[in-house]
Amino acid sequence: MSQQGTFSPASRVLITLAAFVIVITGIKQAESIISMVFLSAFFTILCTPPFVYLQRKGVPGWLSLILVIVGITLLQLVVVSVFVSSVADFKSQLPFYQQRLQGMTQGLFDWLQARGLPVSASVLTSYFNPGAVLKSVVNMLGGLGALLSNAFLIVLTVIFMLVEAASFPDKLHRAFEGRLDFGPLDGFIDRVKQYMSIKTLVSLATGLLVLIWNWGWGLDYAPLFGLLAFLLNFIPNIGSIIAAVPAVLLALVQLGPGHALVIAAGYLGVNIFMGNMIEPRYMGRGLGLSTLVVFLSLVFWGALLGPAGMLLSVPLTMMMKMALETSDDTRWLAVLLGPEHGPPATGPEDQNAVDS
């Protein structure tokens, strides 16, 4: 009699849940290390296509590695410098912005009460405080900037991951030759690289358009809001809303209600264009997540890994979904994680849609 047969279905469920809780607790305790590893893996996935491209063009492997590392290091230094300087300046001006927002909010309440609408400012501000929203955004950016500022360790980890990435698939094939079907695994890795590459390019274009729009209207900290739009664009649906809120609130304080509406319209136009026209054209329909799963993944990974978890919440969930699609036993879970209509991209037709 097998050992598994001694446990009832309810007992196996409880054991699985207990193991899940233990793993999650361990990840939470090692949050700083795991966040660094996940960010390094994220950068490694982004660096792999240019690294392979340079080698195919005849550039020696060591020189390709140096060129890619120099590029990612310069990009990281730019991002960190913008984060550190902008967030520090924004934080110093935060009391002034909060006071202006509270004054404008109180003025709106007084205007409504003068017209016979019984509005309680204290009750409404207890549910939604615009100044507290700005402070939360600053704290989130500060935590993310502190994580990215550990550039040396991240770059060093990326170097070793890139070197290992060139030989690891061959070692894996030799280690499990004849015992494991590598077709689904190779397809999963290719889809992860494709998804991350396309999503990064789309997010970069979104951040640049937001930067140009905010800069054109004279909004302060336009580079910071452009970076925020780039990073949060990795979170579908709600990421663009989160990125727009602090910019619109600052425009309301700095430029007035009319310009705040213009800034909001710019965010709306950019995200409609990039999210509904450009991204589906290259991403295909089979890589989506339901809106509820996107929100829950943001809450789960954010609580588990902090700002880095919020940034990587959807890419990590997407990888889980694509991994589940590679097996007939777990494909039903991928369907539950997916959007409300449309099958997951598992067949040749779906893959052709992604490649088109």
N, C-alpha and C positions, 0 to 999 in steps of 0.2 A: 504494500500500500504506500503510495507516494506521500511525502511530507505535506504537500499542498492539500491533499484530501483531508487532513486532520483539522483544517480550519474551515469554518463556515464562511459564506460570502460576506456576511456582515463583519466578521473578524478580519478578513483580508482587506476590506475597505478601511477599517479602523487602523490597521497596521500601515497601510499605504498613507493615510492621512498623518499618522504619527511620524512616519519617515519624512513626509513633506515638511512638516513643522520643524523637525530637527534640521533639515537642510536649509530652510529659510532662516532659522535662527543662526546657523553657522555663517551664512552669507552676510547677515546683518552685522555680526560681530567682526567680520573681516571686510567691512564696507569700503574702507579706503583702498585696500589692496585690490579688491575685485573691481572697483570703479576704475582704477588705473589700468588694470588688465583689459577691461571691456573697451575703454577709450583707445588703448594701444591696438587692440584687435580691429576697432573701427577704422583707425588710421591705416592699419596694414591692408585692410580690404580696399581702401581708396588708393593706396600706393601700388597695389599689385598690377592693375592694368598698365600704367605707364612704365613700370619696371619690366614687365614682359614685353611691351611694345619696343622699348629701347634695345632689348636683347635681340628681338627679331630683326631689328634694323642693323644688326652687326656690332652694336656697342658692347664692349666686354662687360661681364656680369658685375665686376667690382666697380667699374665706372658708372654703370647704370644704377647701382645701389647708392653710390655717392651723390649722383645727380638727384635722385628721388628724395633722399634724406635731406639734402640741402634745400630742395623745394618745400618739403613739408615743414622743415624747421623755420624757414623764413615766413611761411604762411602762419605758423603757430605763433611766432614772435609778433607778427602784425596783429593777430587776433587778441593775444594777451595784452599787448600794449594799449590797444583801443579799449579793451575791457577795463583794465586797471585805471587808466587815466579818466575815461568817461564815467565809470561807476564812482570813482572817488569824487569827481566834480559834481556829479548828480547827487551824491549823498550829502555833500556840503550844502547844496541848494535845496535839499528836500524839505527842511522846515518852512522855507519861504513858499514852496509850491503847495505844501499841505495847508498852510494858512490861507493862501489865495483860494484854494479849492473849497475850504470850509466857509470862507466868506461868500463865495459865489453860491454855494449850496444853501446857506442861510438866507441869502437874498432871494433865491428861487422860492424857498418856503414862505418867506414873508409876502412875496408877490401872490402866491396861491392863496394864502390866508386872507389877504386883502380882498380877494374876489369870492370869499365865502366858502372856500374849500378847507375843511378841518384837517390839516396836515400837521403831524407832529414831527418836528425835526429830530428830536432825540430818539424817537422810535425808529425812524427810517435809517438814521445813521448807525444805529445799533445793528441793522441788517446789512447795510452797504455803506462803507466809508471810503470815498475815493482816495483820501490821503493814506489810508491803510493799504490800499491796493498798490499805490506807488511805492510804499515802503517794502511791501512784500516782494515786488519786482526787483528792487534794489538788492534786497537780501539774497534772492535767488541768483541774480547775476554775480553778486560778490562771491557766493559759494562756488559757482561754476568757474569764475575767473581764478579763484584760488586753486581749484583742481587743475585747470589748464596751465597754471603757472609752473607746475612741476614738470617743465618741458624736458629737462635732461633725462629723467627716468623714463618718460613716455617715449621719447625718441630712441633711447637705448633699447627699450623693449621692442619697438617697431623694427629696429635693425635686425635683432635676433629672429623676430617672427618672419621677416622677409627672407632672410637666409634660410630658415627652416622650411618656409613655404615652398621653396624650389625643389626640395628633396623629400618632403614629408609624404606627398601622395604616392611616390614610388615605394617608399618604405612601407606604407600602409598596404599597398597591393601585394608586396612580397610577404608581409607578415601574415596576411589573411587570405592568401591565394588558395582558391578552391573551397574555402569555408564561408565566404561572404560575397554577396552579389553587390558589386560596386556601381552598377548602373544607376540605381536611385540616388546613391551617395554623390556620385559625380554630377548628376543632374541638379541635385540640391545645392552643391557648392557653386556651380555655374549660375544658378538662378539667384543665389545670394549676392554674388559679385555683380550681376547685371542689375539687380534691384538697387543695391547701394550706389552703384555708379550713376544710374539714371536719376535716382532720388537726390543725390548730391548736386548734380548739374542743375536740376530743376530748382532746388533750394537756393543754389548760388544765384541763379537768374532772378528768383523771387527777392532775395536780399538786395541785389543790385537795383532792381526796379523800385523797391521801397526806399532805398537810400537816395536815389535820384529824385523821387517824388517829394520826400521830406525835405531834402536839401533845397529843392527848387522853391518851396514855400517858406523857407527860412526857419524851419523847426530846429530847435537846439538838439544836440546829441543825435544828429541824423545817422552818423556811422554806427553808433551804438544800437539804434533801432533797426538799422539794416542788418547788423549781425544777429540781433534777436530774431528778426524775421527769417534769416537763413537757418538758424539753429532750430527754431520751433516749427519750421516747415516740415521737419521730419515727423511731426505729429499731425496726421491728417485731421481735417475738420475743425477740431478745437484749437490746434496750434496757432493758426492764423488769427483766431479771435484773441487768444492770450497775448500774441505779439502786438495786436492793434490797440489793446486797451491802454497801456501806459503812454503810447504815442498820442492817442486821441485826448487823454486827460491832460497831458502836457501842452498840446495845442490849444486846449480850452483855456488853460491858465495863461499861456504865453501870447497866443494870437487872437483868442476870442472864439465865440460859438460858431461863427460862420466858417472860419478856417478849420475848426475842429471837424465840422461836417465834411469839408473838402479832404482833409487827411483821411477820415474814415472812408470816404468814397474811393480814394486812391487805393487803400488797402483792399477794399471790396473788389475793385476792378482788377487789381493785380492777381488776387487769389482766384477770381473767377476765370481769368485768362489762363493762368498757369495750371490751376487745379482741374478745370473742366475741359480745356482745349489741348494744352501742350502735354501735360503729364499722361492723360489716358492714351494719347497718340503713341507714345513710346513705352509706356509701362504695361499696357494691356489691361484687361479686366480681371484677370485671375489672381492678382496679388493684393486684393483689397481686404479690409477688416471691417466688421460692423462698427457703427458709431459707439455702441455700448462697450465693445471690447477695447476700442481706442481709449475711451475714458477710464475704464477699469485698469488697463495696462499702465496708463499715466499715473494713476493713484498707487498701484501696486509697486511698480519699479521706482517711483519717486520716494515712497515711504521706505523702500528697501535700500536704495543706493543714493538717495539725495538728488541734487541737481543733475548729476551724470545719469542717474536712472531715468529722470524725466526726459532728458535729451535723447537717450537711447531706448526709451520704452517701446516705441513702435517698431524700430528695426529689430529689437530683441524678440518681440512678439511675432513679427513677420517671419523671422528665422524659425521660431517654434512652429508656426503654421506650415511653412514650406517643408520642414522636417516631418511633420505629421502627414503631409500629403504623399510622402514617398512610400508609405506602407498601407496595405489594404486594411489592416487591423485598426489603424488610427486615423484613417481618412475622414471618418465621421466627425472627429473632433475638429479637423480643419474646416469642415463645412459649417460647424457651429460657430467657429471663430470668424468665418467669412461674412460678406455682406448678405443682405436679406434676399437678394436674387442673384442667380448666376452660380455655376459650379466652380470649384477651385480649378486652377490651371494645372491639370494633371495629364491631359491627353494631348495628342499632337496638334489638334486644332487650336487649343489654348496656347500652346507654346508658339505656334505660328503667329497668333495674335500678339504675343509679347514681342516677338522678333520683328514684326512689321513696323 
